[in-house]
Amino acid sequence: MTRPQIIGLTGSIGMGKSTVAQMFEALGAPVFDADAAVRAMQGPDGALIPAIEAAFPGTTGPDGVDREELGKRVFGNPDELARLEAIVHPAVADRRAEFFAEHEQAPLLVFDIPLLFEKGGDAGVDTVVVVSAPAATQRERVLARPGMTAEKFAQILALQTPDEEKRARADHVIDTGQSHAETQAEVARLVERLKAERTNTL
């Protein structure tokens, strides 16, 4: 049986990756959202709550993980961040494997992974799609978010592979600096191209 072609979808903060993921999904390509999986497992009665509370006492409660408190513990602290990632990443990998099994008949699957390059996830996908926009557009979008500051934005960027490098390593780049309709048309063309490529290799 031929397995789906796996698209690794990534992009730096504020580049419009979530919007593009929705476009893929609307075109019939199931999307695994790594961030959404983490939020669910860190929510009320989430699967990760016991392990996170044991490693970071006082960071969870009836509503799940207190993201602000946990963020204070790990943000800017590489050792603590690595300890958290050692809890979260294997659980996300398990959820991704379950998702793959559920959709193994689909021609295309999208793995929406923010830190695809940073964590070596590009080795586990068939093609990499990077979502990008001009730096000024990115900055404007991010600083408009509640609670975001220029300092925090700079810290987040420092942890991410630079956009220029992501674009260079991508198999395909989707531009969200253009109109919504133009981006949508670009995604639709890419989906048809990838489906055609898959058909030709069967």
VENPE-V413486 format. One record per pair of residues at least 4 apart in sequence whose ideal C-beta (glycine too) atoms are under 6 Angstrom apart, sorted by the first residue. I is the first residue (numbers start at 0). J is the second residue. D is the distance in Angstrom with one decimal. If there is no record, write none. Layout:
i = <I	I>
j = <J	J>
d = <D	D>
This chain:
i = <1	3	3	4	4	4	5	5	5	6	6	6	7	7	7	7	7	8	8	8	8	9	9	9	10	10	10	10	11	11	12	12	13	13	13	14	14	14	14	15	15	15	16	19	19	20	20	22	22	23	23	23	24	26	28	28	29	29	29	30	30	31	31	31	32	33	33	36	36	37	37	40	40	40	40	41	41	41	41	42	43	43	45	47	47	48	50	51	51	51	52	54	55	58	58	58	59	64	66	70	72	73	73	73	84	102	106	106	107	112	114	115	115	116	116	117	121	126	127	127	128	129	129	129	129	130	130	131	131	131	132	132	132	132	133	136	141	141	142	147	160	160	166	171	173	175	177	177>
j = <201	105	108	107	125	197	108	124	125	109	126	128	110	115	121	124	127	20	109	111	128	112	115	129	14	16	129	130	159	162	141	155	137	140	141	130	131	132	137	19	130	175	130	130	173	30	111	183	186	28	30	109	30	190	107	109	102	105	108	109	111	95	98	110	111	91	112	91	94	41	87	45	46	47	90	45	47	63	64	63	62	63	63	51	90	59	86	55	59	64	59	82	72	65	68	69	64	69	70	74	79	79	80	83	88	108	194	197	193	120	118	120	121	121	160	160	127	170	169	170	171	165	166	169	172	173	175	162	166	172	136	137	175	176	176	176	147	152	147	151	164	165	172	189	185	182	181	182>
d = <5.8	4.9	4.4	5.3	5.0	4.8	5.3	4.6	4.8	4.7	5.6	5.6	5.4	5.0	5.7	3.4	4.7	6.0	5.2	4.8	5.1	5.7	3.7	5.9	3.8	4.0	5.6	3.4	5.1	5.1	5.7	5.4	4.3	4.1	3.8	4.8	5.6	5.3	5.9	5.9	5.4	3.4	4.5	4.9	5.4	5.0	4.7	5.5	4.3	4.4	5.8	4.8	4.7	4.9	4.3	5.2	4.6	5.5	5.6	4.4	5.5	5.5	4.4	5.1	4.7	5.6	4.9	5.4	4.6	6.0	6.0	4.5	4.7	4.3	5.9	5.0	5.5	5.3	4.0	4.2	5.7	4.9	5.3	5.4	5.9	5.2	4.9	5.8	5.9	5.9	4.5	5.9	5.4	5.4	4.9	4.3	5.2	5.6	5.9	5.0	5.7	4.5	4.5	5.2	5.2	5.7	5.5	5.7	5.9	5.1	4.8	4.4	5.4	5.7	4.5	5.6	5.3	4.5	5.1	5.0	4.7	4.7	5.7	3.7	5.1	5.0	5.9	5.7	5.7	5.6	4.4	5.4	4.7	4.0	4.9	5.2	5.9	5.2	5.6	5.9	5.2	5.4	5.3	5.7	5.7	5.2	4.1	5.8>
